[in-house]
Amino acid sequence: MMNADDIREMNDEQILERMGELREELFRLRFRSSMMQLENPQLPKTIRREIARMKTILREREMAGAES
């Protein structure tokens, strides 16, 4: 998984694309978890946190743009 510094190196388009991929993966994991046990039950939590981290960085950039 990516940390905040890795995400900050990406541009907005890359972050949005990665967020879309993670949302798809999270959807698939939810579907699989309803059908059977997941190999790593912490994975959905990790993915949600990574999406939140990306949203936070996008918001930081939005606020910084509004100040200047």
C-alpha positions, 0 to 999 in steps of 0.5 A: 500500500502507498503512504502519503509521500508516495501519493503526494508525488502523483498528480491529481489525475493519477490519484483519481485513477488509482482511487477508482481502481481501489473502489472497484477492488473494494467492491469485489472484496465485499462481494467475495466476503459475503460469499466466503471468507477472505484470505486477508480480512484486514484488506478492506480496511486497508483499502478504505484508509488508502482511499481516505488518504488520497481524498485528504491529499486532494483536499489539501491541494484544493485548499492550497489552490484556493489560498493563492 
